[in-house]
């Protein structure tokens, strides 16, 4: 019986810690309060190259994007991001370096010559 109680408590703490790490984002993917959020970010852990993976979802749980951040606080986007439609199909791909969008492409491009367009738009 004590083992079952301990297991139940540990499982509850694990679920609570996952929800505690969740951060909320507004419509332009900037940090927001839960009340003003359009999306939430679930940390994906370290990527093995000094960065941190992230999964961004709509509030009803539909995947919006997968990407990489350079800091454990998930404030500075840095790496490849893949955005999806509400049906889960690939919509756009961006490369963001230290918070600045350096290249992007949409699902309509095809062929090696149309991979990504250059940009200098700040993005977090």
ZADO-1210 file (C-alpha; in nm, 4 decimals, padded with zeros to 6 digits):
<atoms>
<atom x="00.0000" y="00.0000" z="00.0000" code="UNK" pos="1"/>
<atom x="00.2736" y="00.2574" z="00.0790" code="UNK" pos="2"/>
<atom x="00.4304" y="00.1825" z="-00.2613" code="UNK" pos="3"/>
<atom x="00.1007" y="00.2594" z="-00.4378" code="UNK" pos="4"/>
<atom x="00.0636" y="00.5845" z="-00.2435" code="UNK" pos="5"/>
<atom x="00.4219" y="00.6886" z="-00.3229" code="UNK" pos="6"/>
<atom x="00.3721" y="00.6065" z="-00.6930" code="UNK" pos="7"/>
<atom x="00.0520" y="00.8112" z="-00.7058" code="UNK" pos="8"/>
<atom x="00.2197" y="01.1104" z="-00.5410" code="UNK" pos="9"/>
<atom x="00.5202" y="01.0925" z="-00.7758" code="UNK" pos="10"/>
<atom x="00.2934" y="01.0743" z="-01.0831" code="UNK" pos="11"/>
<atom x="00.0974" y="01.3781" z="-00.9628" code="UNK" pos="12"/>
<atom x="00.4175" y="01.5757" z="-00.9110" code="UNK" pos="13"/>
<atom x="00.5430" y="01.4828" z="-01.2576" code="UNK" pos="14"/>
<atom x="00.2214" y="01.6024" z="-01.4229" code="UNK" pos="15"/>
<atom x="00.2269" y="01.9213" z="-01.2156" code="UNK" pos="16"/>
<atom x="00.5844" y="01.9997" z="-01.3146" code="UNK" pos="17"/>
<atom x="00.5023" y="01.9658" z="-01.6847" code="UNK" pos="18"/>
<atom x="00.2169" y="02.2138" z="-01.6525" code="UNK" pos="19"/>
<atom x="00.4353" y="02.4469" z="-01.4437" code="UNK" pos="20"/>
<atom x="00.6905" y="02.4673" z="-01.7265" code="UNK" pos="21"/>
<atom x="00.4290" y="02.5609" z="-01.9838" code="UNK" pos="22"/>
<atom x="00.4451" y="02.9240" z="-02.0913" code="UNK" pos="23"/>
<atom x="00.1784" y="03.1206" z="-02.2714" code="UNK" pos="24"/>
<atom x="00.2141" y="03.3263" z="-02.5893" code="UNK" pos="25"/>
<atom x="-00.0034" y="03.5866" z="-02.7607" code="UNK" pos="26"/>
<atom x="-00.1081" y="03.5913" z="-03.1280" code="UNK" pos="27"/>
<atom x="00.2390" y="03.7025" z="-03.2441" code="UNK" pos="28"/>
<atom x="00.4139" y="03.4428" z="-03.0230" code="UNK" pos="29"/>
<atom x="00.5281" y="03.6924" z="-02.7587" code="UNK" pos="30"/>
<atom x="00.5047" y="03.6014" z="-02.3875" code="UNK" pos="31"/>
<atom x="00.1566" y="03.6634" z="-02.2463" code="UNK" pos="32"/>
<atom x="-00.0555" y="03.5909" z="-01.9433" code="UNK" pos="33"/>
<atom x="-00.2788" y="03.2843" z="-01.9571" code="UNK" pos="34"/>
<atom x="-00.5826" y="03.5135" z="-01.9899" code="UNK" pos="35"/>
<atom x="-00.4424" y="03.6873" z="-02.3005" code="UNK" pos="36"/>
<atom x="-00.2804" y="03.3804" z="-02.4563" code="UNK" pos="37"/>
<atom x="-00.3523" y="03.2408" z="-02.8021" code="UNK" pos="38"/>
<atom x="-00.0871" y="02.9667" z="-02.7782" code="UNK" pos="39"/>
<atom x="00.1217" y="02.7807" z="-02.5254" code="UNK" pos="40"/>
<atom x="00.4785" y="02.6567" z="-02.5436" code="UNK" pos="41"/>
<atom x="00.5781" y="02.3168" z="-02.4091" code="UNK" pos="42"/>
<atom x="00.9522" y="02.2783" z="-02.3538" code="UNK" pos="43"/>
<atom x="01.1051" y="01.9888" z="-02.5443" code="UNK" pos="44"/>
<atom x="01.4308" y="01.9752" z="-02.3493" code="UNK" pos="45"/>
<atom x="01.7896" y="02.0161" z="-02.4638" code="UNK" pos="46"/>
<atom x="01.8756" y="01.9425" z="-02.8251" code="UNK" pos="47"/>
<atom x="02.2317" y="01.8225" z="-02.7579" code="UNK" pos="48"/>
<atom x="02.3857" y="02.1242" z="-02.9337" code="UNK" pos="49"/>
<atom x="02.3407" y="02.3850" z="-02.6613" code="UNK" pos="50"/>
<atom x="01.9846" y="02.4792" z="-02.7582" code="UNK" pos="51"/>
<atom x="01.6379" y="02.3949" z="-02.6322" code="UNK" pos="52"/>
<atom x="01.3549" y="02.2429" z="-02.8350" code="UNK" pos="53"/>
<atom x="00.9999" y="02.3753" z="-02.8126" code="UNK" pos="54"/>
<atom x="00.6536" y="02.2727" z="-02.9273" code="UNK" pos="55"/>
<atom x="00.3989" y="02.5519" z="-02.9664" code="UNK" pos="56"/>
<atom x="00.0274" y="02.4635" z="-02.9563" code="UNK" pos="57"/>
<atom x="-00.3024" y="02.6457" z="-02.9890" code="UNK" pos="58"/>
<atom x="-00.4962" y="02.6586" z="-02.6627" code="UNK" pos="59"/>
<atom x="-00.7091" y="02.3665" z="-02.7824" code="UNK" pos="60"/>
<atom x="-00.3981" y="02.1506" z="-02.8287" code="UNK" pos="61"/>
<atom x="-00.3343" y="02.1729" z="-03.2050" code="UNK" pos="62"/>
<atom x="00.0359" y="02.1925" z="-03.2996" code="UNK" pos="63"/>
<atom x="00.1273" y="02.5394" z="-03.4319" code="UNK" pos="64"/>
<atom x="00.5080" y="02.5074" z="-03.4584" code="UNK" pos="65"/>
<atom x="00.8183" y="02.3167" z="-03.3597" code="UNK" pos="66"/>
<atom x="01.1378" y="02.5092" z="-03.3100" code="UNK" pos="67"/>
<atom x="01.4570" y="02.5762" z="-03.1191" code="UNK" pos="68"/>
<atom x="01.5531" y="02.8400" z="-02.8638" code="UNK" pos="69"/>
<atom x="01.9003" y="02.9368" z="-02.7452" code="UNK" pos="70"/>
<atom x="01.8051" y="02.9836" z="-02.3788" code="UNK" pos="71"/>
<atom x="01.6397" y="02.7641" z="-02.1168" code="UNK" pos="72"/>
<atom x="01.3790" y="03.0374" z="-02.0568" code="UNK" pos="73"/>
<atom x="01.2596" y="03.0056" z="-02.4195" code="UNK" pos="74"/>
<atom x="01.2893" y="03.3794" z="-02.4858" code="UNK" pos="75"/>
<atom x="01.5328" y="03.3917" z="-02.7816" code="UNK" pos="76"/>
<atom x="01.4394" y="03.1853" z="-03.0871" code="UNK" pos="77"/>
<atom x="01.7467" y="03.0423" z="-03.2577" code="UNK" pos="78"/>
<atom x="01.7279" y="02.7756" z="-03.5264" code="UNK" pos="79"/>
<atom x="01.4797" y="02.6073" z="-03.7550" code="UNK" pos="80"/>
<atom x="01.1067" y="02.6521" z="-03.6975" code="UNK" pos="81"/>
<atom x="00.8372" y="02.4594" z="-03.8819" code="UNK" pos="82"/>
<atom x="00.4844" y="02.6020" z="-03.8714" code="UNK" pos="83"/>
<atom x="00.1781" y="02.3900" z="-03.9479" code="UNK" pos="84"/>
<atom x="-00.1845" y="02.4498" z="-04.0433" code="UNK" pos="85"/>
<atom x="-00.4706" y="02.3537" z="-03.8112" code="UNK" pos="86"/>
<atom x="-00.4939" y="02.0220" z="-03.9963" code="UNK" pos="87"/>
<atom x="-00.1288" y="01.9452" z="-03.9205" code="UNK" pos="88"/>
<atom x="00.0084" y="02.0016" z="-04.2702" code="UNK" pos="89"/>
<atom x="00.3378" y="02.1866" z="-04.3167" code="UNK" pos="90"/>
<atom x="00.2706" y="02.5555" z="-04.3789" code="UNK" pos="91"/>
<atom x="00.5997" y="02.7461" z="-04.3470" code="UNK" pos="92"/>
<atom x="00.9590" y="02.7076" z="-04.2407" code="UNK" pos="93"/>
<atom x="01.1774" y="02.9753" z="-04.0884" code="UNK" pos="94"/>
<atom x="01.5379" y="03.0040" z="-03.9808" code="UNK" pos="95"/>
<atom x="01.5762" y="03.2377" z="-03.6856" code="UNK" pos="96"/>
<atom x="01.9201" y="03.3409" z="-03.5559" code="UNK" pos="97"/>
<atom x="01.9382" y="03.5025" z="-03.2124" code="UNK" pos="98"/>
<atom x="01.5806" y="03.6283" z="-03.2396" code="UNK" pos="99"/>
<atom x="01.6042" y="03.7583" z="-03.5978" code="UNK" pos="100"/>
<atom x="01.4300" y="03.5788" z="-03.8826" code="UNK" pos="101"/>
<atom x="01.7013" y="03.5235" z="-04.1442" code="UNK" pos="102"/>
<atom x="01.5141" y="03.3081" z="-04.3948" code="UNK" pos="103"/>
<atom x="01.1647" y="03.1756" z="-04.4541" code="UNK" pos="104"/>
<atom x="00.9626" y="02.9701" z="-04.6984" code="UNK" pos="105"/>
<atom x="00.6036" y="02.8610" z="-04.7326" code="UNK" pos="106"/>
<atom x="00.4413" y="02.5327" z="-04.8266" code="UNK" pos="107"/>
<atom x="00.3891" y="02.6570" z="-05.1813" code="UNK" pos="108"/>
<atom x="00.7584" y="02.6622" z="-05.2703" code="UNK" pos="109"/>
<atom x="00.9118" y="02.3593" z="-05.4352" code="UNK" pos="110"/>
<atom x="01.2495" y="02.2602" z="-05.5684" code="UNK" pos="111"/>
<atom x="01.5951" y="02.3275" z="-05.4331" code="UNK" pos="112"/>
<atom x="01.6066" y="02.6805" z="-05.5768" code="UNK" pos="113"/>
<atom x="01.3039" y="02.7978" z="-05.3763" code="UNK" pos="114"/>
<atom x="01.3940" y="02.6702" z="-05.0325" code="UNK" pos="115"/>
<atom x="01.3997" y="02.9847" z="-04.8224" code="UNK" pos="116"/>
<atom x="01.3827" y="03.3597" z="-04.8812" code="UNK" pos="117"/>
<atom x="01.6147" y="03.5995" z="-04.6988" code="UNK" pos="118"/>
<atom x="01.4715" y="03.8271" z="-04.4302" code="UNK" pos="119"/>
<atom x="01.5863" y="04.0410" z="-04.1381" code="UNK" pos="120"/>
<atom x="01.2552" y="04.0587" z="-03.9530" code="UNK" pos="121"/>
<atom x="01.2977" y="04.0386" z="-03.5714" code="UNK" pos="122"/>
<atom x="01.1074" y="03.7421" z="-03.4321" code="UNK" pos="123"/>
<atom x="01.0900" y="03.5771" z="-03.0915" code="UNK" pos="124"/>
</atoms>
